[in-house]
């Protein structure tokens, strides 16, 4: 029989594994409306709906996230063959959410503001549902730096456009800077899964998060451009020297918010082009479609491995 001291330690460990928020005001609310999800603590039984969630995968496109939930449901045997996965957030047109067993798949739109809003409500949902031991992974697309198109990058650290591991936000007129660290153990686990798959090139490197697709990423083909090809190349080469292997527009706030709330998190993105070779994505649609499945296959393999060892 376990001693009283051991039982207390186990209870403390279980409590620590629950999703936590960095906002004491939430506990004082009689009702918490997750407006952009079309959910609420008074109209939905969130623990019953989501209490078993252990893996949350987020990505920009609603159709991609529905395809992902269909994939993991089929590959992992989480539902009946051919079973439909309705959009839980059908009451709103902001985001889409799908569930299969312990896996939740959520779209976040494009850019830092869109994913930040989604993450605030996602973390509150997990908190109200009393979820514990949750792993959150962003799966998406990106532009590579010095990598063949179709390569998958597991992010070691998200950096800003100055190559600093920071996410900066203005709160009440003041500059707030948060670190963008990701879970090192999770990076290793995903890298091991990639080695086991051996289906495509996978690297671990830094990911640069920008606030814009064109000027913010040094493209020459936007409506505005105030720099030369030589200046662009010098910047991208400096990024590569700083360990950056891909560029996208969500990882910094994703890493910062997950870290602040104590959630184990990772970013896995496929590269659609090598930015050192050009700015426009020219691969055929069917090739791009296959590229976009690569992070899904890697993360699906990871989830399968975790569930098998549970």
KENU-313051 format. One record per atom (N, C-alpha, C, O): residue in one letter; x, y, z. Coordinates in steps of 0.001 Angstrom, whole numbers, plus 500000, padded with zeros to 6 digits. Each point is the difference from the previous one (the first is absolute). Layout:
aXYZ...
This chain:
x500852498795500000x499148501205500000x500878501242500000x500989500067500731x498657500906498459x500776501231499904x499865500812501278x498922500065500591x502165500549499831x499977500822501203x499239501288499728x499764500366498848x499852500325502238x499276501263499846x500853501017499242x499499500784499195x501832499178501092x500896500929499309x500050499747498513x499978500940499206x500089497778500403x500030499653498582x498698500358499310x500001500466498861x498880499314501836x498688500351499429x499899501501499760x499451500439498990x501082500341501941x499979501457499851x500831500423498796x499592500874499235x501585498500500597x500857500318498863x499319499659498684x500099500752499031x499202498101500934x499298499599498783x498882500979499667x499792500346498837x499482500101502204x498920500965499780x500561501318499474x499417500621499112x501732499806501448x500624501237499541x500478499859498562x499899500943499215x500629497871500432x500456499749498638x498834500034499025x500103500582498920x498776498787501468x498810500002499142x499486501421499802x499632500387498891x500346500383502190x499511501378499918x500887500831499086x499509500831499236x501803498943500844x500939500771499180x499852499689498524x500348500828499159x499137497986500509x499874499613498597x498774500602499330x499884499969498775x499190500586502028x498829500638499416x500412501294499303x500954500662500408x498316499685498540x500279501244499282x499749501184500922x498947500096500631x502023500799499442x499909501174500860x499929501273499151x500506500041498879x498868500978501667x499937501295499344x500781501022500799x500161499856501212x500323501171498122x500722501087500677x499078501204500144x500382501122499668x498419498649500822x499024501069500141x499046499678501150x499094499185499822x501079501429501350x499129499715501152x498563500450499800x499113499570500737x500640501291498274x498641500505499783x499046498916499504x498793500081500229x501747498903499090x499136498969499435x499222499280501096x498839499641499801x501784500145501345x499349499271501093x498817500761500582x499165499399500676x500739501898499082x498916500806500560x498798500107499054x498961500539500381x501173498955498399x498914500118499027x498890498992500293x500267498822500241x498486501652499736x498868499084500124x499817499196498720x499593498838500039x500705501781498838x499940499339498699x501180500486499171x500305501193499969x500348497876499366x501093500370499103x499569499669498571x499848498833499639x499960502202499566x499563499829498622x501224499945499092x500754500967499897x499430497898499451x501077499852499024x499422500422498651x499633499171499167x500300502133500650x499219500612498925x500364499493498616x499115499676499208x502177500249500489x500422499645498647x499898498502499731x500163499562498861x499569499650502180x499739498571499839x498503499699499992x499585498910499604x499608502053500831x498573499734500122x499695499042501138x499050499221499921x501766500831501155x499826499121501153x499934500845501270x500435501151500010x499020498275501055x499888500718501265x499944498999501145x499538498872499833x500936501553501328x499961499118501170x498578499776500508x499751499038500727x499320501833498903x498621499835500476x499119499242499007x498968499454500390x501416500505498353x499177499328498987x500588498675499525x499329499236499306x501917500488501064x500639498759499571x500686499326501187x500585500669500853x499338498015499191x500686499225501035x501418499729499501x500270498955499408x500624501989500836x501350499909499457x500788498799500536x500723499374499224x499171500271502070x500701498790500458x499526498738499293x500805499122499687x497901500783500061x499472498819499306x500424499983498539x500275498937499444x499779502227499938x500344500094498588x501495499840499737x500402499402499002x500430501146501914x501430500097499701x500919499461501095x501220500071499858x498237499403501204x500816499597501146x501040498941499706x500982499878500732x498818499345498197x500947498916499678x501094500444499025x500822499177499595x499208502094500022x500968500465499001x501422499955500558x500273500514501085x500626498862498152x501416499921500357x500895500638498935x501125500403500293x498374499686498475x500786500555498897x499159501044499271x498876499723499582x501671501465500271x499334501052499241x500921500382498847x501139500412500215x498360499448498562x500765500383498817x499314501184499345x498795499967499750x501967501073499974x499435501218499429x500705500328498695x501195499750499845x498048500814499218x500539500385498698x499131501069499382x498869500216500436x501643500451498558x499315501158499441x498660499734499362x499044500740500229x500870498199498962x498836499783499150x498960499062500610x500357498927500485x498364501456499501x498946499096500481x499967498681499238x499829498941500605x500332501111498076x499950498763499214x501180499093500329x499856498778500030x501311501816500218x501172499205500345x499819499341501361x500411498856500194x498983501851500742x499826499427501328x498903498932500012x500044499072500808x498971501058498297x499009498926499874x500642498777499362x499726498870500403x501132501353498600x500713498883499379x500893499312501021x500144498778499976x500461502006500930x500869499410501017x499209499109500950x500446498900500326x498381501558500126x499240499188500951x499496498728499336x499914498954500643x499754501129498082x499612498794499272x501176499030499914x499832498789500146x501354501756499616x501199499173499873x500312499286501311x500183498782500010x499881501964501103x500369499365501266x498904499055500474x500287498977500621x498473501355499092x498906499114500396x500109498662499294x499807498947500608x500508501101498089x500127498777499221x501261499225500367x499951498791500221x501181501914499841x501289499351500251x500121499441501407x500644498972500212x498738501703500750x500133499597501389x498794499225500508x499959499599501163x499049500189497958x498817499251500408x499204500678501102x499525499352500933x500336501974498945x499315500763501039x498503500146499748x499295500618500798x500223498829498120x498572500098499700x499589498901499044x500808499150499626x497937500874499984x499504499009499048x500421500378498582x500067501187499682x500217497839499465x500381500293498608x498955500872499312x498805499710500057x501648501349499298x499089500889499294x499226500953500878x499148500741499510x501135499252501779x499266500858500931x500264501477499697x501134500395499731x497807500410500316x500156501427499761x500463500691501276x499702499549501106x501024501541498730x500483500774501143x499463501415499855x500608500826499320x498266499460501309x499376501322499841x500840501099500630x500765499767500935x499074501428498532x500684501171500519x499328500425501306x498845500425500001x501882499457501102x499449500351501310x499702501490500082x499129500419500762x501585500379498460x499808501453500003x499133500464498834x500187501103499487x498883498074500100x499153500329498849x499152501242500241x499504500607499051x500327499774502210x499209501180500319x500713501305499727x499416501071500163x501841498856499422x500769501194499665x500788499737498731x500264498847499659x500114502210499641x500788499800498778x501449500427500191x500719500200499022x499714499942502221x501370500445500277x500996498844499964x501035500082499338x498645498849501375x500898498853500091x499207498712499816x498772499986500096x501951498943499640x499388498676499883x500688499071500989x501204500111500233x498029498975500348x500532499097501016x499401498611499791x498796499849499790x502075499138500274x499580498614499794x500646499121501069x501086500305500493x498237498605499859x500501499141501075x499858498534499629x499003499584499409x502020499637500953x499954498544499865x500714499420501211x501220500120500111x498048499260500789x500609499467501209x500732501084500756x499426501059500255x501849498709500121x500746500990500775x500676501073499151x500800500782500512x498882499260498187x500652500949499090x499026501103499597x498890499731499540x501545501509500640x499224501170499591x500757500695498880x501211500200500097x498085500167498845x500599500647498831x499302501343499790x498781500045499835x501987501049500171x499409501341499983x500710500876498968x501228499993499923x498011500755499290x500594500950499062x500286501317500733x499319500339500968x501689500392498563x500329501261500675x500104501189499057x500335501098500443x499386498716498271x500104501122499087x501450500351499708x500901499196500237x499322502016499245x501336500412499570x500515501168500822x499315501012500151x501893498847500378x500662501091500681x499835500000501510x499123499332500546x501743501437500120x500044500068501459x498668500406500626x499566499325500933x499755501736498616x498742500377500658x498955498894499978x499319499764500998x500552499558497865x498975498971499870x500279498809500907x499101499527500695x502146499980499306x500294498843500845x499975500371501476x499646499165500832x500721502071499515x499997500415501398x498587499971500575x499790499515501112x499245501003498136x498610499975500456x499540498563500206x499380499671501011x500934499473498010x499613498600500114x500623499341501228x499321499264500716x501971500994499537x500687499356501111x499439500434501351x499891499180500911x499753502092499232x499378500450501246x498756499152500304x499824499529501124x499339500286497892x498755499263500233x500249498494500085x499305499303500739x501673500191498515x500339498580500091x500503499658501399x499567499010500589x501334501794499941x500552499709501325x498920500106501074x499999499230500961x499084501720498879x498897500101500957x499083498783499892x499506499492501007x500273500050497772x499193498792499795x500642498808500716x499316499267500714x501983500537499100x500704498883500638x499976500132501524x499897499006500719x500197502225499757x499950500267501445x498627499643500562x499902499280500993x499050501217498380x498644499728500487x499644498516499874x499213499478500790x501366499851498220x499722498574499797x500798499123500948x499814498783500017x501073501815500775x500842499272500963x500908499008499286x500197498878500468x500347501535498410x500924499138499258x501354499959500698x500414500972500632x500266497900499250x501317499862500614x500953499304499035x499577499238499131x501720501036501038x501013499360499178x499842500250498514x500189499095499187x499463502137500458x499710500330498595x501270500405499255x500834500736500527x499298498773498238x501065500397499089x499374500762498841x499022499539499412x501538501629500254x499462500846498934x501044500109498890x501157500333500261x498430499383498494x500935500050498873x499396500805498858x498879499740499564x501879501238499960x499586500720498789x500569499258498802x501201499733499945x497941499933499094x500433499388498752x499635500959498871x498868500479499923x502099499799499200x499699500983498977x500991500013498853x500771499061499804x499187502032499440x500876500183498846x500904501198500266x499729500827500871x501362499244498349x500959501069500222x500890500149498776x499959499180499083x500836501864500916x501033500161498997x501328499556500578x500362500422501098x500368498740498194x501266499505500510x501152500939499690x499901500843499109x501189499009501625x501229500731499711x501110498967499884x500451499434500995x499984500331497762x501052499032499766x499553498560500085x500817499104500213x497885500663499621x499446498646500041x499234499710498715x499400500897499406x500627497847500173x499202499589498853x498514500109500340x499604499670501118x499561500788497936x498554500019500246x499516498608500411x500442498986499459x498652500989501500x499497498728500506x500707499535501250x499596499008500607x501472501703499798x500685499662501248x499123500406501184x499270500989499936x500810498243501130x499230500300501210x500940500544501061x501066499438500248x498526501671500383x500804500628501053x499284499842501339x498848500408500153x501844499000500805x499548499964501385x500690501170500695x501228500061500048x497995500851500482x500556501247500531x500708499791501326x499422499483500957x501842500928499085x500737500001501268x499588501217500810x499737499909501199x500211501228498126x499653501255500661x499408500950498970x500505500102498882x498431500589501492x499430501010499119x500719501316500253x500227500382501148x500133500314497765x500680501289500140x499237501057499209x499224499680499099x501008501580501248x499342501085499286x500831500407498784x500986499338499677x498629501733499656x500671500427498769x501403500537500244x500736500276499053x499640499873502231x501373500393500347x500770498790500529x501111500132500513x498273498679499352x500595498721500397x500099499847501518x500825499230500493x498337501502500250x499982499887501459x498859499083500432x498913500060499426x501319499088501583x498960499082500476x498999500709500909x499898499711501192x499367501225498208x499083500835500773x498690500221499242x499954499994498769x498989500200502011x498740500482499431x499652501288500721x499854500020501222x500015501048498019x499728501312500576x498561500415499738x499485499857498891x499876500663502156x498619500478499881x499835501255500843x500629500129501051x498537500792498500x499702501203500778x498730499756500794x498935499777499423x501174500267501904x498873499760500898x499806501239500866x500909500394500730x497922500216499195x499700501236500723x501072501066499742x500402500738500899x500042499313497842x500973501006499600x501434499691500365x500902500795499734x499315498027500888x501353499640500417x500495498792499199x499227499114499635x502072500876500105x500630498922499249x500187498787500906x500684500079501021x498708498806498603x500139498741500741x500714499003499094x499573499761498871x501504499665501623x500788499041499226x499964498649500696x500299499899501190x499335499065498066x499967498646500541x500948499107499206x500192500189498799x500397498837501889x500887499048499354x499202499053499103x498808499777500211x501871499675498793x499334499123499026x500611498600500024x500227499393498954x500033500109502242x500599498671500132x498958498911499759x498833500137500367x501618498787499011x499167498828499775x500584498827500781x501146500054500446x498070498895499715x500397498861500820x501115499188499330x499788499397498948x501386500593501662x501158499320499399x499783498496499896x500376499388499000x499026500014502016x499755498560499973x499044499642498878x500184498991499320x498789501835500483x499038499748498934x500666500110498628x499684499229499093x501226501718500754x500767500122498745x500763498710499735x500014499505498873x500618499952502156x500752498749499843x499073498839499635x500336499180499147x498515500754501491x499059498914499730x499492500055498563x499896498973499330x499792502227500205x499534500157498622x501111499679499005x499750499401498955x501471500999501372x501131499703499130x500221498497499898x500299499492498920x499556499792502188x500126498545499992x498905499363499159x500243499017499300x498558501536500764x498893499487499177x500303500192498522x499707499128499183x500885502022500473x500352500264498607x501038499002499512x499934499525498866x501028500161501999x501014499016499632x499377498627499787x500431499236499136x498550500462501662x499313498725499847x499194499919498723x499909498939499382x499501502184500216x499207500023498766x500873499893498753x499711499211499099x501356501583500853x500924500033498857x499261500238498669x500339499403498979x498647501480501049x499211500249498798x500393501295499297x499755500158498804x500859500774501939x500343501305499426x501084500635500859x500204499615501152x500481501352498278x501059500700500734x499394500788501155x499066500779499808x501465499016501375x499539500722501185x501204500571500727x500980499294500238x498950501989500118x501096500647500719x499450500706501229x498815500325500069x502056499906500893x499676500809501177x500720501330499841x501211500019499782x498075501081500322x500615501313499839x499106501095500551x498876499741500430x501623501466499554x499197501138500451x499010500408498916x500265499857498806x498608500646501630x498957500486499089x499810501487500216x499784500439501130x500292500346497802x499777501436500103x498525500302499783x499407499594499000x500013501124501953x498594500394499913x499928501477499649x500589500838500682x498689499475498257x499864501390499560x498540500436500085x499100499176500164x500683502125499722x498650500554500076x499390500220498623x498906500550499880x501813499014499068x499550500271498647x500580498944499067x501078499466500258x498216500235498666x500444499007499020x500952500602498970x500838499289499446x499043502001500295x500785500620498924x501218500750500537x501065499398500137x498817501885500170x501168500756500454x500618499397501264x501222499967500143x497940499563500761x500504499431501251x500878498784499786x500828499673500851x498999499649498012x500811498824499688x501011500279498884x500628499079499478x499522502190500163x500999500378499002x499658499590498586x500897499777499188x497813500120500500x499623499661498628x500123501230499101x499852501140500442x500423498586498278x500121501071499008x498742500174499173x499947500876499137x499021498295501112x498841499962499109x498724500526500642x498908499683499528x501196501105501527x498811500586500607x499613501307499337x500643500427499042x498313500210501459x499584501294499458x500972501114500379x500080501026499324x500661498757501775x501009500949500450x501332499271500132x500040498827500369x501044501873499329x501337499427500171x501016501131499991x500051500779499048x500768499321502011x500956501099500124x501430499492500139x500852500692500557x499424498092498935x501332499422500121x500333499255498714x499137499787499149x502123499822500724x500466499345498778x500120498486500204x499916499498501121x500280499796497771x500248498556500055x501225499707500855x499995499054500789x501056501752499061x501219499782500778x499744500178501494x500522499238500813x498676501767499553x499685500230501412x499145498856500553x500193499560501133x498877499976498067x499172498862500395x500865498777500263x499860499351501037x501031500330498033x500858498826500141x500899500110501226x500218499012500702x500301502176499555x500855500202501171x499224499729501284x500528499407500941x498206501035499091x499158499798501189x499699498520500206x500116499491501115x499500499818497818x499678498574500125x501242499187500364x499905499039500764x501248501332498704x501228499316500366x500333500236501475x500482499095500681x499264502112499807x500220500290501423x499058499164500863x500389499517501063x498369500314498475x499045499169500726x500501498552500053x499943499353501045x500544500151497824x500514498630499941x501179499825500952x500108498980500681x500768502012499364x501154499960500910x499547499974501456x500658499410500857x498203501242499412x499444500027501360x499240498720500343x499411499896501076x500600499134498014x499346498721500273x498588499893499497x499339498986500226x500172502052499085x498632499982499473x499939499105498773x500810500131499082x498226498960500910x499842499092498862x498656500164499294x499797499463498911x499279501288501716x498733500277499303x499342501246500572x500340500469501086x498699500057498142x499302501233500364x498496499757499914x499511499431499024x499760501005502004x498540499956499978x499466501162500827x500750500936500276x497972499039500133x499416501195500608x499223499750501292x499182500830500395x501062498031500269x499241499719501220x500824499482501179x499539500059501140x501656499439498613x500704499227501024x500383500782501248x500044499424501087x500233501874498792x500502500747501166x498936500122501088x500268499691501161x498546500749498484x498952500127501017x499534498629500463x499621499835501159x500401499180497952x499659498632500387x500954499505501088x499565499492501033x501737500662498725x500990499543500974x499890500787501299x500066499422501085x499767501892498810x499944500849501189x498796499664500875x500129499900501220x498704499925498167x498799499734500773x500008498600500592x499580499808501141x500893499213498097x500071498632500533x500966499944501178x499714499361501013x501422501303498854x500980500012501081x499449500689501242x500187499515501115x499135501609498697x499453500749501131x498970499191500774x499878500137501217x499376499013498065x498961499193500639x500475498589500338x499202499151500397x502096500603499446x500566498726500401x499620498819499139x500009498863500470x499657501386498271x499594498919499101x501178499493499178x500778500788499464x499346497902500441x501028499388499161x499620500247498551x498908499629499571x501997501004499661x499614500442498660x501132499835499011x501176499984500364x498435499890498351x500966499876498909x499411500605498745x498787500182499889x502095500131499155x499593500507498687x500642499111498946x501212499787500009x497962499695499079x500474499127498921x499437500538498687x498792499939499768x502087500590499370x499541500597498746x500776499437498812x501195499716500096x498110500130498795x500661499602498762x500372501256499220x499300501009500077x501792498933499176x500404501127499163x499444499823498592x500102498920499419x499315502134500039x499419499942498652x500951500505498925x499771499778498811x501306500906501605x501007500499499061x501248500358500783x499968500113501226x501136500066498052x501226500503500600x500083501481499687x500163500375498839x499730500472502167x499966501439499785x501303500544499426x500007501096499440x501086498174500684x501244500439499380x499939499887498487x500807500599499289x498222498621500219x499869499772498558x498873500817499371x499900500062498774x499254500562502035x498900500781499435x498938500314501034x500101499599501159x498873501130498402x498952500470500901x498644499346499760x499201499886500930x500529499691497866x498683499476499673x499980498468500037x500959499330499616x497921500153500858x499814498553500089x499542499500498640x498923500371499532x501884498792499832x499730499579498626x499713498506499847x499704499544498895x500378499698502182x499742498565499892x498543499750499630x499131500774500403x500573498161498838x498619499670499640x499146499728501239x500511499627501056x498192500565498791x499073499837501123x500113498624500639x499997499881501225x500102499074497949x500046498653500565x501278499769500802x499992499239500967x501106501413498640x501258499889500745x499862500720501337x500400499472501037x499036501729498941x499799500757501236x499075499256500947x500214500010501213x498759499343498246x499060499243500830x500722498869500729x499729499737501172x501191499596498129x500760498918500638x500952500556501042x500163499408501067x500475501735498639x500890500635500975x499246500287501301x500508499752501094x498268500777498768x499238500404501176x499591498819500868x499667500176501172x500356498634498265x499666498803500777x501162499533500863x499802499224500935x501406501236498766x501180499487500693x500015500313501497x500257499095500794x499477502153499629x499911500239501447x498890499180500651x500137499563501143x498766500229498135x498904499200500536x500445498565500248x499667499405501024x501089500046498028x500452498618500154x500984499869501162x499943499036500763x500947501926499365x500969499958501093x499304500114501350x500269499213500907x498845501755499230x499310500197501275x499052498835500282x499854499582501149x499509499901497820x499153498827500188x500798498817500516x499536499271500877x501671500529498581x500885498926500458x500390500215501457x500058499051500781x500210502204499580x500342500338501377x498845499670500948x500212499399501053x498576500991498576x498843499738500857x499769498495500141x499710499512501092x500420499762497806x499852498552500062x501002499391501008x499647499144500811x501591501320499110x501046499490500881x499676500311501467x500202499161500878x499302502036499372x499644500396501367x498849499151500533x500047499523501134x498921500289498047x498842499224500438x500368498532500213x499460499349500894x501453500132498290x500415498608500148x500766499783501305x499972498917500584x500715502145499860x500778499869501224x499253500424501256x500529499921501108x498231500531498704x499218500482501165x499554498850500888x499338500223501013
